[in-house]
């Protein structure tokens, strides 16, 4: 097939402060771009209706140059953080985007761009991308993403399982510390407040009084900073605590852990493995295969693009 007649799909992964956009031909990434877009800041600055119109315009502005460059883009998929109804595509709420409720990104953006747009929870999209990259393992796959927050997605029998209302596998909001840190979802002690990049940064600040990014804390840990090492060890332990609880319920063999924080996996690994072995019920021990993502963190874009088909 010639370049002019090639068929492409566009996948977007919406992060805390930027959009990642990938043009795909099948499983192959043809081009990736990034676009500065702090949706959280937009939601805090403007009233909900104006914030939504701003988000739509920013997203469209990010997409249009790729539509102009790749005429063969036939569908757009977006991995978006929040609770999305699988039947209507309506975003009911996003814990990290205050005031954003009952909006339909797929419908509204599709009208602006003149192309079909499918919106999926960001962790579900990443789960599907990892599932396809692992050659569709028998039984399915559980994905846990460690980024600005903690997300999870489940693929069973080749399909994303979102639950009856679209809110399944919100594992980042499993409580691991009763009456612990306040979470954006309204509860206290969610694992997201300990094992995400934001949680790691907050934990280090609580210990030292210093505000640093998770990446800088990882570098400090590698240089011997005991507080930084302790924060990452605690993040690994809390992650395993959550994962063991989920696995007791869904009993799935393949687990992939991805997201930006896994770049520091060696700092998490020992505490994670020790706690997971301790917390799993005995019949599951030795049966769980935990993979660290090897997709180069493109799974969210890839899954969104494939689901758009």
C-alpha positions as CSV (number, residue, x, y, z in Angstrom):
1,X,0.0,0.0,0.0
2,X,1.4,3.4,-1.0
3,X,1.9,6.2,1.6
4,X,-0.9,8.1,0.0
5,X,-3.3,5.2,0.4
6,X,-2.1,4.0,3.8
7,X,-4.7,3.5,6.6
8,X,-3.7,5.0,10.0
9,X,-5.3,5.3,13.4
10,X,-4.5,8.1,15.9
11,X,-4.2,7.3,19.6
12,X,-4.0,9.9,22.4
13,X,-2.8,9.4,26.0
14,X,-3.9,12.2,28.2
15,X,-1.4,12.8,31.1
16,X,-1.2,15.2,34.0
17,X,0.4,18.0,32.0
18,X,0.6,16.9,28.4
19,X,-1.0,14.9,25.6
20,X,0.9,12.2,23.8
21,X,-0.3,11.5,20.3
22,X,0.7,8.5,18.3
23,X,0.0,7.7,14.7
24,X,-0.2,3.9,14.2
25,X,-0.3,1.5,11.3
26,X,-1.4,-1.7,12.9
27,X,0.8,-2.2,16.0
28,X,3.6,0.0,14.5
29,X,4.1,3.5,15.8
30,X,4.7,5.8,12.7
31,X,5.0,9.1,14.6
32,X,4.7,10.4,18.1
33,X,4.2,14.0,19.2
34,X,3.7,15.7,22.5
35,X,1.5,18.7,23.2
36,X,1.5,20.8,26.4
37,X,-2.0,20.6,27.9
38,X,-2.6,20.9,31.6
39,X,-6.3,19.9,31.9
40,X,-6.1,20.1,35.6
41,X,-5.0,23.7,35.6
42,X,-7.7,24.5,33.1
43,X,-10.4,23.0,35.3
44,X,-9.1,24.9,38.3
45,X,-8.9,28.3,36.5
46,X,-12.3,28.3,34.6
47,X,-15.9,27.6,35.4
48,X,-16.9,24.0,34.2
49,X,-18.6,25.0,31.0
50,X,-15.7,27.3,29.9
51,X,-13.2,24.7,31.0
52,X,-14.8,22.1,28.9
53,X,-14.8,24.2,25.8
54,X,-11.2,25.1,26.4
55,X,-10.2,21.4,26.7
56,X,-12.1,20.6,23.5
57,X,-10.2,23.4,21.6
58,X,-6.8,22.4,23.0
59,X,-7.3,18.8,22.1
60,X,-8.5,19.7,18.6
61,X,-5.5,22.0,18.2
62,X,-3.2,19.1,19.1
63,X,-4.8,16.7,16.7
64,X,-5.2,18.8,13.6
65,X,-1.6,18.9,12.4
66,X,-1.5,15.1,12.4
67,X,-4.7,14.9,10.4
68,X,-3.3,17.3,7.9
69,X,-0.1,15.2,7.6
70,X,-1.7,11.8,7.5
71,X,-4.7,11.8,5.3
72,X,-5.2,8.1,6.0
73,X,-6.2,8.6,9.6
74,X,-9.7,7.0,9.8
75,X,-10.4,7.0,13.5
76,X,-9.2,8.6,16.7
77,X,-8.9,6.9,20.1
78,X,-8.3,8.7,23.4
79,X,-7.2,7.3,26.7
80,X,-8.7,9.7,29.3
81,X,-8.4,9.7,33.1
82,X,-11.8,9.3,34.7
83,X,-15.0,7.3,35.1
84,X,-16.4,6.7,31.6
85,X,-19.7,5.0,30.8
86,X,-18.9,2.2,28.3
87,X,-22.3,2.5,26.6
88,X,-22.6,6.3,26.2
89,X,-19.0,7.5,26.3
90,X,-20.0,10.1,28.9
91,X,-17.3,11.0,31.4
92,X,-19.1,11.0,34.8
93,X,-16.2,12.4,36.8
94,X,-12.4,12.6,36.8
95,X,-10.9,12.8,40.3
96,X,-7.9,14.9,39.1
97,X,-10.0,17.3,36.9
98,X,-12.2,19.2,39.4
99,X,-15.7,20.2,38.2
100,X,-15.6,18.1,35.0
101,X,-18.8,16.0,35.1
102,X,-21.2,14.4,32.6
103,X,-19.3,15.5,29.4
104,X,-18.9,13.5,26.2
105,X,-15.5,14.0,24.7
106,X,-15.9,11.5,21.9
107,X,-19.1,13.1,20.7
108,X,-18.1,16.7,21.1
109,X,-14.6,16.3,19.6
110,X,-15.9,14.2,16.8
111,X,-18.2,17.0,15.7
112,X,-15.2,19.4,15.7
113,X,-12.9,17.2,13.7
114,X,-15.4,15.3,11.5
115,X,-14.0,11.9,12.4
116,X,-15.2,9.1,14.7
117,X,-13.6,9.5,18.2
118,X,-13.7,6.8,20.9
119,X,-12.8,7.7,24.4
120,X,-11.7,5.0,26.9
121,X,-10.5,5.2,30.4
122,X,-6.7,5.7,30.1
123,X,-5.7,2.6,32.1
124,X,-8.2,0.4,30.1
125,X,-6.6,1.7,26.9
126,X,-3.1,1.0,28.2
127,X,-4.2,-2.5,29.3
128,X,-5.4,-3.2,25.8
129,X,-2.2,-1.9,24.2
130,X,-0.1,-4.2,26.5
131,X,-2.4,-7.1,25.8
132,X,-1.8,-6.7,22.0
133,X,1.9,-6.2,22.5
134,X,2.2,-9.4,24.5
135,X,0.6,-11.3,21.6
136,X,-2.8,-11.6,23.4
137,X,-1.9,-14.0,26.3
138,X,-4.5,-16.7,27.0
139,X,-6.9,-15.6,29.8
140,X,-6.2,-11.9,29.4
141,X,-4.1,-9.4,31.4
142,X,-4.3,-7.0,34.3
143,X,-2.5,-3.7,33.7
144,X,-1.4,-1.3,36.5
145,X,-0.1,2.1,35.5
146,X,2.0,4.2,37.8
147,X,1.9,7.8,36.6
148,X,0.5,11.0,38.0
149,X,-2.0,8.6,39.6
150,X,-2.5,4.9,39.8
151,X,-4.8,3.3,37.2
152,X,-5.6,-0.3,36.3
153,X,-7.3,-2.0,33.4
154,X,-8.4,-5.6,32.7
155,X,-8.6,-7.4,29.4
156,X,-10.5,-10.7,29.5
157,X,-11.1,-12.9,26.4
158,X,-9.7,-10.2,24.1
159,X,-12.0,-7.4,25.4
160,X,-11.6,-4.6,27.9
161,X,-13.7,-5.4,30.9
162,X,-15.0,-2.1,32.2
163,X,-17.8,-3.3,34.5
164,X,-21.5,-2.6,34.3
165,X,-21.2,1.2,34.8
166,X,-17.7,1.6,33.3
167,X,-16.0,2.1,36.7
168,X,-14.3,-1.3,37.2
169,X,-10.7,-1.7,38.2
170,X,-10.3,1.7,39.8
171,X,-7.6,0.0,41.8
172,X,-5.8,3.3,42.5
173,X,-8.6,4.1,44.9
174,X,-8.2,0.9,46.9
175,X,-7.5,2.0,50.5
176,X,-4.2,0.7,51.8
177,X,-3.9,3.1,54.8
178,X,-7.1,3.6,56.7
179,X,-7.6,7.3,57.4
180,X,-4.5,8.1,55.4
181,X,-3.8,10.9,53.0
182,X,-6.8,12.6,51.4
183,X,-7.3,11.5,47.8
184,X,-8.9,13.4,44.9
185,X,-11.7,10.8,44.8
186,X,-12.8,12.0,48.3
187,X,-11.6,9.0,50.3
188,X,-8.5,8.7,52.5
189,X,-5.5,6.4,52.2
190,X,-5.9,5.3,48.5
191,X,-2.9,3.6,47.0
192,X,-2.6,6.4,44.5
193,X,-1.5,8.6,47.3
194,X,1.5,6.4,48.0
195,X,2.6,4.6,44.8
196,X,2.1,7.3,42.1
197,X,4.6,9.9,41.1
198,X,2.5,12.5,43.0
199,X,2.4,10.2,46.0
200,X,6.1,9.6,46.0
201,X,6.8,13.3,45.8
202,X,4.4,14.0,48.7
203,X,5.8,11.2,50.9
204,X,9.4,12.6,50.4
205,X,8.2,16.1,51.3
206,X,6.5,14.8,54.5
207,X,9.8,13.1,55.5
208,X,12.3,15.8,54.6
209,X,10.4,19.1,54.0
210,X,11.8,19.1,50.5
211,X,9.6,19.2,47.4
212,X,11.1,17.1,44.6
213,X,9.8,15.3,41.5
214,X,9.6,11.5,41.7
215,X,12.4,11.3,39.1
216,X,14.7,13.5,41.2
217,X,13.8,11.4,44.3
218,X,14.8,8.3,42.3
219,X,18.1,9.8,41.4
220,X,18.6,10.7,45.1
221,X,17.8,7.2,46.1
222,X,20.3,5.8,43.6
223,X,22.9,8.2,45.2
224,X,22.3,6.8,48.6
225,X,19.6,9.1,50.1
226,X,18.0,6.9,52.7
227,X,14.7,8.9,52.9
228,X,14.4,8.6,49.1
229,X,15.0,4.8,49.3
230,X,12.5,4.4,52.0
231,X,9.8,6.3,50.1
232,X,10.3,4.1,47.0
233,X,10.3,0.9,49.2
234,X,7.1,2.0,50.8
235,X,5.6,2.7,47.3
236,X,6.5,-0.8,46.2
237,X,5.0,-2.3,49.3
238,X,1.7,-0.4,49.0
239,X,1.5,-1.3,45.4
240,X,1.8,-5.0,46.2
241,X,-0.7,-4.7,49.0
242,X,-3.3,-3.4,46.5
243,X,-2.4,-5.8,43.8
244,X,-2.7,-8.8,46.1
245,X,-6.2,-7.7,47.0
246,X,-7.2,-7.4,43.4
247,X,-5.7,-10.8,42.4
248,X,-7.7,-12.5,45.2
249,X,-10.8,-11.3,43.4
250,X,-10.1,-11.7,39.7
251,X,-7.5,-14.5,39.7
252,X,-5.6,-13.6,36.5
253,X,-2.1,-14.9,35.7
254,X,-0.5,-12.0,33.7
255,X,0.1,-8.7,35.3
256,X,1.9,-5.8,33.6
257,X,3.1,-2.8,35.5
258,X,3.7,0.3,33.4
259,X,3.7,4.1,33.5
260,X,6.5,6.6,34.1
261,X,7.3,5.4,37.6
262,X,8.5,2.0,36.4
263,X,11.7,3.7,35.2
264,X,12.7,3.4,38.8
265,X,11.5,-0.2,39.2
266,X,14.7,-1.5,40.8
267,X,13.9,0.9,43.8
268,X,10.4,-0.6,44.1
269,X,11.1,-4.3,43.3
270,X,12.4,-5.9,46.5
271,X,9.7,-4.4,48.7
272,X,7.0,-5.1,46.1
273,X,8.0,-8.8,45.7
274,X,8.3,-9.4,49.5
275,X,4.8,-7.9,50.2
276,X,3.1,-9.6,47.2
277,X,4.4,-13.0,48.3
278,X,3.2,-12.3,51.9
279,X,-0.2,-10.9,51.0
280,X,-1.3,-13.4,48.2
281,X,-3.4,-16.3,49.3
282,X,-1.2,-19.4,49.3
283,X,-3.0,-21.1,46.3
284,X,-2.0,-18.1,44.1
285,X,1.7,-18.0,45.1
286,X,4.0,-18.9,42.3
287,X,1.2,-18.6,39.7
288,X,1.3,-14.9,39.0
289,X,3.5,-13.5,36.3
290,X,4.4,-9.9,36.9
291,X,5.9,-8.1,33.8
292,X,7.4,-4.6,33.8
293,X,6.2,-3.0,30.6
294,X,8.6,-3.1,27.7
295,X,6.5,-1.0,25.3
296,X,8.4,2.2,26.0
297,X,5.3,3.6,27.6
298,X,3.4,3.7,24.3
299,X,0.7,1.3,25.5
300,X,-1.9,4.0,26.2
301,X,-1.6,5.5,22.8
302,X,-1.6,2.1,21.1
303,X,-4.5,0.7,23.0
304,X,-6.6,3.9,22.3
305,X,-5.7,3.7,18.6
306,X,-6.7,0.0,18.3
307,X,-9.9,0.4,20.3
308,X,-10.9,3.3,18.0
309,X,-11.1,0.7,15.2
